[in-house]
Amino acid sequence: MPEVKDSDRALVRITYDGSVHKTFRGSHASDRFANEVRVLRHLESKGCDFVPRIIEADPKTLTLVTTSCGTRVERISPDRLKKIFRQLEAFGVRHDDPFTRNVTYRVSDGRFCLIDFELATLINQESGKSSEKKEVS
């Protein structure tokens, strides 16, 4: 499996079948893992089609396997970037790491997608307040 990212916080690899394997490590790894799983499950339940789908989540090894959302984007206009992250909020999630490094492009349908939800927050849409989330440093 080729490595895509190898940092203190995570090791990310993409398999030949296209699935993404992310192993969380470092400070608050179990909290970040649990948060990303919770957010991705929420987004799937809301029908959000521009984020990865969970294939497998193993809390013992802190490994998350998801579908691929395309290739990483190197450049994107500031307006387009803001629009993509605003679209996510319609599904009740604020990404909290709204940078180009978390945007991919899916050629099959010409769609920009979002990845890396370990710092994301679920939004309580009725009151406009964020739901509880553990603080991650």
C-alpha positions in Angstrom: 0.0 0.0 0.0 1.5 3.3 -1.0 1.7 5.9 1.8 -0.1 9.1 1.3 0.6 10.7 4.6 2.9 9.8 7.5 2.8 12.2 10.4 2.8 12.2 14.2 -1.0 12.2 14.0 -1.8 9.6 11.4 -0.6 7.1 8.8 -2.7 7.1 5.7 -2.4 4.6 2.9 -4.4 3.9 -0.2 -4.8 0.2 -1.3 -4.8 -0.9 -4.9 -8.6 -1.3 -4.7 -8.8 2.4 -3.9 -9.8 2.1 -0.2 -8.2 4.6 2.2 -6.6 3.2 5.4 -6.0 5.8 8.2 -4.4 4.8 11.4 -4.6 7.4 14.1 -1.7 8.0 16.4 -0.2 10.6 18.8 -2.0 12.9 21.1 -5.7 12.1 21.7 -5.7 9.5 18.9 -8.6 7.6 20.3 -10.7 10.8 20.6 -9.9 11.9 17.1 -10.7 8.4 15.7 -14.1 8.3 17.5 -14.9 11.8 16.3 -14.2 11.1 12.7 -16.2 7.9 12.8 -19.1 9.7 14.5 -19.1 12.5 11.9 -18.8 10.3 8.9 -21.7 8.1 10.1 -23.8 11.2 10.7 -23.0 12.5 7.2 -23.9 9.1 5.6 -27.2 9.1 7.5 -28.0 12.5 6.1 -27.2 11.4 2.5 -24.1 13.6 2.1 -22.5 12.3 -1.2 -19.3 14.3 -1.2 -17.5 12.6 1.7 -15.9 9.2 2.2 -18.0 6.2 3.3 -16.8 4.0 6.2 -16.0 0.5 5.2 -14.5 -0.6 8.5 -13.6 1.1 11.8 -11.5 -0.7 14.4 -11.3 1.1 17.7 -8.7 -1.4 19.0 -6.1 -0.5 16.4 -7.5 3.0 15.7 -7.8 2.2 12.0 -10.4 3.6 9.8 -11.0 2.2 6.3 -13.1 4.4 3.9 -13.9 4.7 0.3 -11.7 7.1 -1.7 -13.1 10.5 -2.7 -10.7 11.1 -5.6 -7.4 12.8 -5.9 -6.1 15.6 -3.8 -6.6 19.1 -5.0 -3.4 21.3 -5.2 -5.2 24.6 -6.0 -8.7 25.9 -5.6 -10.1 29.4 -5.6 -10.9 30.9 -2.2 -14.6 31.3 -3.2 -14.9 27.7 -4.3 -13.2 26.5 -1.1 -15.6 28.5 1.1 -18.6 27.2 -0.9 -17.6 23.5 -0.5 -17.3 23.9 3.3 -20.6 25.8 3.5 -22.3 23.0 1.7 -21.1 20.6 4.4 -22.8 22.7 7.1 -26.2 22.0 5.4 -25.7 18.4 6.5 -25.1 19.5 10.1 -21.3 19.4 10.2 -18.6 22.1 10.5 -15.3 20.8 9.3 -13.1 22.9 11.6 -10.0 22.4 9.3 -11.3 24.2 6.1 -8.1 24.1 4.0 -7.2 22.9 0.5 -5.4 19.9 1.9 -8.8 18.5 2.9 -10.4 18.8 -0.6 -10.3 16.1 -3.3 -11.7 15.9 -6.8 -13.7 12.9 -7.9 -13.3 12.6 -11.7 -16.3 10.2 -12.1 -18.8 12.9 -11.5 -16.7 16.1 -11.5 -17.3 16.7 -7.8 -15.1 18.3 -5.2 -15.2 16.2 -2.0 -14.1 16.7 1.6 -11.9 14.4 3.7 -10.3 14.3 7.2 -13.1 14.8 9.7 -11.2 14.1 12.9 -11.6 17.8 14.1 -15.1 18.3 12.7 -18.0 19.3 14.9 -21.7 18.3 14.6 -23.9 21.3 14.6 -27.2 21.4 16.4 -29.3 23.0 13.6 -32.3 23.8 15.8 -30.5 26.0 18.2 -27.5 27.0 16.0 -25.1 25.8 18.7 -22.4 23.1 18.3 -23.0 19.8 19.9 -20.6 18.6 22.5 -17.2 17.5 21.2 -14.1 16.7 23.1 -11.3 19.2 22.7 -8.4 17.9 20.7 -5.0 19.6 20.8 
